Amino acid sequence: MNHSRRRFLKSVTGTALAAPYLGWQTTSRGGPPGGELRFANFGANGRAWSDLTAMMEVPNTTLVAVAEVDSSRTNRMQETYPEIPVYTDWRKLLDEKANEIDAVVIGTPDHMHAPIAMSAMQLGKHVYCEKPLTRTLHEARCLREFAAENKLVTQMGIQVASSSGNQTAVKLLREGIVGKVREVHSMNPKSWGSMEPLPAPSEPVPETLNWDQWIGVGKMRDYLPREFHPSQWRKRIGYGTGTLGDMGCHIYHPWFMGLHQPETLTVTSHGAAPVDGDSWPLNAKVHHRMKGNDQTVGDFDFTWYDGTQLPPEQVTAAVGLIENVPTSGTVVIGATGALVIPHGGGGMPTIYRDGVLSDEVIETVEADHHHGNFAAAIRGEVDAARTNFDYAGPMTETVLLGTVAMRLPGETLKWDAKAGKFTDSDAANAMIHDEYREGWSVAGI
């Protein structure tokens, strides 16, 4: 077993590392050896399959291995890439393929993002990780700090960040298109949650599924058909992060980047409480008081709405008609107008002055390939990936502050962004970090 593999096995058994294994990736930005970018994919279906195919669109990119806990979800991948080995245990993949890969792409459920990403970074690998970057605030801070300290190239999978519409919205906000910003409202109609208790276990684990590996670092529980795997995990506390976690990183992005990553001062949930410890509540409304900067009138308000929650009348007034409020997207209200930023569908931002659609000509920014941007950063062709962890970490923290508040509805929680803790709530601080289950600890988290 070589040096890198010994260090990795120490990390997954919980023994502290003397130092991470760092190879060419952190000592040279001139590109992968031989010009070929070699990667491993974690997940083989759904979003993970989309990431895999997007990476393969990037020139001089090679898929080396895949990890997937459910063999019934590997058919498409194995038909397309029959020569590629598939591992059930992601740790074994990293152990055996450490010297054959330069980067990893992570498209697993939320609770496995951080352990896989940190373990890969400790082997000196660059990381593309789906949104939200992590499930907990503590994990987000750990990944951001480790990547920065070790000069690793990183990218969070908010593909829309590289779209023309999002990049144009960021540009407009930085140019002050609606004057000093007074308030921001973001919304999405999805309902990743449940107000009903989960049923009792009724079926055995399918033979194709390694349930222990699916649970991973999470708390072990009985298998429930169709309630966690393969797609309902987003609804479940401890494994997913609800509608807010699923869609927040996408929808927050343009205003958060456009306003240069403002910090949360306080956060309050005005929605329902979870019915139990299993599922996120539906119809969230989460209010942040954000620290102001040169682009804002001072400290300003940001509110998130999902499910059936809708923004108040002043938002409709700012854009003239309720039909002009995006079903999914953001309205930024400033001193001289409002900017509407729709999410998805290739939509472009629109400007309203006194509630009337403006005919101002908008200079658009050309779309980019999000996975290609990640590869370009590894090869030293750009200074940093667009949504690298220095940016994605704080943005994910902003999203996850909302998920903490949702579990303590009605309480205004004061957040110290520098210290990474709440200053007035022991209950909220207890939700910043979850211990991994026995035998699954990862050094550095």
N, C-alpha and C positions, 0 to 999 in steps of 0.2 A: 504493500500500500504506500503510495507516495505522500509527500509532505502535505499537499492540499487536502487529500482525502482524510488523513489523520486529524487535521484541524476541524474538518467538517463533522466528522463523527463525534468529536468532543462537543461541538456546538449543539448538536441535536440531542445529546444525552445530558445537557445542562451544565457541563463543566466549563468554567470560564476560560476563554481563549487568552493566551498570552499576547497574541496579536493576530489580526486577520491575515489570511493568505492573500497576497496581492501580486498579480502577475503583470503582463504587459499592459493590461487595460488601464492601470492607474499610473503607469510610468511613461506612457506614450499616447499622444492623441493623433498619431499619424494614420491610424486605421488598423483593422484586423490583420493578422498575419496572412500574407498572400493575397490580400484584398478581399477575401471571402469572410462574410459575417456569419458565424455559426451560432445557432440558437436552439434552445430546448423550449417546448411549449407545455404549459401546465394546464391541463384540460383539453378535451378533444371534441367538444360539441358546443352548441350555443355560441355565446360570446367568444369563448376560447377558439372555436373553429374560425370565426370571423377574423380574430387576431392572427391566427396561423396563416390564413390565406392572404391577409393584407401584408404580412411580413414577407411572404413568398413573392409578392408583387415587386418587392424592392430588389433592384439588380444586385448580383453577387451576394445572395443570401442563401444559406443552406440550413434546412431543418435536420437536426441530429437525433432528437429523441422526443418522446411525448410521455407525459404522466396522466393517467386517467383512472379513477377508482371504479368505474362502471364499464365493463366490457361491452355492454349493449349499446353504448354511445360512441364506439370507436369505428363502426363500420365504414362511414364515409371517409374518415381519415386513412384507414388501412387500405381501402380501395384506391384512394388517390396516391398514397405513399406507402406501398406494400413493404418496402424495404426498411422502413423506419421502426425501430423498437418501441414498444409501448410498455411502460412501467405502471404497476398499481401503486407502488410506494414512491412518492416524489423524492424521499430522502435517498433511496437507492439509486435513482437516476442521477442525482447530484454527485453521489459518491463515485459511481462508475464512469460518468461522462464529464467529470470536472475538467479534464485536460483536453476535451474535444469541443467545448463550447466557449463562446465569448460573451453570450448574453442569454437572458431568460425572458419569456413572455408569460405572464400569469393571468389566467382567466377563470379562476376557481371561485366558489362562493367567498363572500367577504371575510369570513373568519380565518381563512387560510392565506390571505394575501400577505400579511406581515411575516409569518414564520417562513414561508417560502422565499420571500424577497430578502429578508435578513440573512438567511442561510446562504443564498446565492451571492449576496454582496460580500459575505465573509470569505467566499472563495474568489473574490475579485471580479465577479461577473456584473455586467451592466444589466439594468432591470427595467422592463416595460411592465407595468402593473395596472390592471383594470381599476375602475372607480367603484366605490370610494377607495382611496389608497389603502385604508385600513378600517377595521371595525371599531377600534378604540382610539381615544385621544393619545394615550401613552404610546401606542404602536406608531402612530403618525409622527410623533416627535422623535422617536428612536430611529425610524427609517430616514427621516430627513437629515438628522445630525450625522448618522453613520455615512450616508452617501456623500455629504459635503466634506466630512473629514477625510474621506478616502478617495475623493475626486472621481467618483463613479458617475457614469452617464445614466440618467434615469428619465422616465417619461410615464405619466399617468394616462390611462386610456380614456380620455375624453376627446374622442375623435373630432367632435364638432368644433373643438378649439382651433383646428386647422382649416375650418371652412371659411369661405369668403365672407359669409354673414357675420360670424363671430369675430374674425379679425378686423372687419370693417367697424363693428360696434366698439371694439377696444380702441381703435384709432380715433373714432369720433369722440368717445368719452375723454380720452387723453387730450384731445384738442379743445375740450370744453364746449362741445356743440350745444348743450342745453344750459350753459352757465354753471354756477356753483350748485352742486347736487344737494337736494333737501331730503329726499327719501327714495327708497328703492323697494319695489314689490315684485316678487317672483312667485310663479305658480305652476302647478301641474295637476291634471285630473286623475292620475293613477291612484290605485287603492291597494298598495302592498301592505296589508295588515289584516287584522281580524278582531271583531268584537265578540267572538264566540270562543269558549274554551276548546282546546283540542280534544279529539275523540280518544278513546282508549285504544291501545295497540290491538290490531285485529289480524295481521298477516305476518308471515315470516319475512325475513330479509331476502330479496331475490338472489338467486345464485350468482347473477352477474355482478352484483354490487358488494364491494368490500366496505361494510358499514363502519368498521373501526377506522379505516382510512378516511372515509367521508367526514366523520366526526372530527378527526385530527386533533387539534389543540383544544377543541371545544369540550363542553361537559357532556359526558356520555349519557345517552338516553335511548329508549327503545325506538326501533324503527316504526314509522307511521307511513303507510302508503300514501303517496301524493301530497303529503303535508310538509315535507322538507325537500327531499330529492325527488325529481331532478330540478324543479323550478320554483317551488313555493318557499324556499329557504329565505327569500328576501323579506317575507312577512315575520320571521321568527327572531326574537331577541336572543342574542348569543351567537347567531350564525349570519343573519343579514342585518340590514339597517333601515328597513321600511322604504316607503316611497321617497322620503327625504334623502336617505343614503343612495338610493338607486338613481334618482334624477337630479338631486341637488347639485352634485359636482358638475354636471352638464350645464345646468341652467344658471347657477351662480357665476360660472366662469367669466363671461364677457364683462359683466359689471365689476366683478372682483378684480380682474386683471386691469380693466380700464381705470379703476380708481386706486390702483397700486396697493392692493392687498390690505385694506383697512382691518384693524383689529376689533374684535368684539369686546365691549365693555360690560354689558349685561345681556342675558338671554332669558326669555319667558315664554312658556308654552301656554296658549289659550285654548287648546283642544282637550279632548277627552284623555283620561288616564288609561293605561293598559288594563285589560280585564284580568290579567294574570301575568306571570313572569314569562310567558311563552311567546306572545304575539304583540307586534306594534299596534298602537291604536290607529283607527281610521280618521281621516279628515283633520289633519294637523293644521294648526295655525301657530307659527312660532315667530316671536318678535325679538329682534336684536337692536340694541343701541350700539352704534358703531363709532369708533374714534375717528374724528374728522381729520382732514388734511387740506392741502392747498386746493384740492379740487371740490371741496364741499363747503357748505355754509358754516361748518363747525361739526360737532358731533351730530350724527344723523340716524334716521330710523330705517331699518330693513326688516321686511316681513315676508315670510314664506307661507304659502297656502297650498294644500293638496286635497285630493278627493273632491268633496262638494264645497269646500271653503272658497270664498270669493273675496277679492279686494273691495275696499269701501268706495263710496261714491266719488271721493276726490280723485281717485285713480281714473274712473270713467270720465270725469269732467276734464281731466288733463288731456285725454285723447278724443274727446267729443262724443263717442258712442260706445256702448258696451261691446259692440261687435269689433271695435278696434283694440280691445284688451285681449292679448293672446290667450288662447286656451292653455298653452304651455309656453312659458317664456318670462320676460321681464319688462316692467315699465320703470324707467328711471326718470324721476321728476326733478327738474332743476329750476333755477331762477328765471330762465328765459324760454322754457319749453319742456317737452317730454320726449324721451327716446324709447321707442318700442323695439324690443329685441326678441323676435320669435325663436322658439327652439325647434330645430329639425326642419326637414322638408326643403332645405336650401333657401329658406326665407332670409331676406335682407332687412336690416334695421330701417325704421321710418321715424321721421321727425314731426312733432306736432308743436305748433305755436298757438297759444290761447285756445287749445282744443281743436284746432283745424290742421289737417294734414298739410305739411309744407311742401312746396314744389322745388325746394333747394336741391341742386345737383349734388349727389353724394359720390365722392371718389372712392371706389371700392378697392379692396385688397384681394389679390389673387389667392385662391385656395391652394393649400399645400397637402401633401400626403403625410398623415400623422405618423405612421410607422416609418415612412421614409425620412421624416424629420429626426426621429430617434436614431436611425442608422447613420444619418448625416452627422449627428453630434458625436457618435462613436468614432466615426472616421475623421473627425476634426474639420469637417466642411462647414459647420456652424458652431458658434461658441457654446451653445447649450440647447437641449431639446426644449420645445415650447412650453410643455407643462412638466418640467423637471421637478424633483421632489422639493427643492428650495421654494418653489411656488406651490406645488400641489399639496405639500404638507400643511402649510397654514390654511389653504383653502379647504382641505379635508377637515381640519380642526374646526373651522367655522361651521361646516355642515354637521359634524358630530356633536358640537355644542348643542345644536337643536335636538339631536336624539337623546341627549342627557336630559334636557329640559322637558321633553315629551314624557319622560318617566316620573317627573316631578311637576305636574301641571299646576299653574297658578303661582308658582314660586319664582321670584325674580332673582336669578343667580348672577353674582358678580364674578367676572373672569379676569384673572391676571395672566395675560398672554405671555409675558416674559417668563414668569415662573411656571406656567403651564398648570395652574390649579385655580379652583374656586376659592374665594376669600371668605365666604359666608355660609357654606353648606358642607357639612361632613358627608351627608347622603350623596350629594353630587360628586364630591371628590372620590367616593368609593366606587363610582362608575367610570372613572378615568382609565382604570387598569383592571383587567381580569387575569388571574393566574391561569396559565395553561395547565391542562390536566397532567397527572403524574405520568412521567415517561416521555412527555412531548415538549419539554422546555427547550427554548432556543436562547443561547447566550446573547446578551445585548438587548433583550426585550423583557 
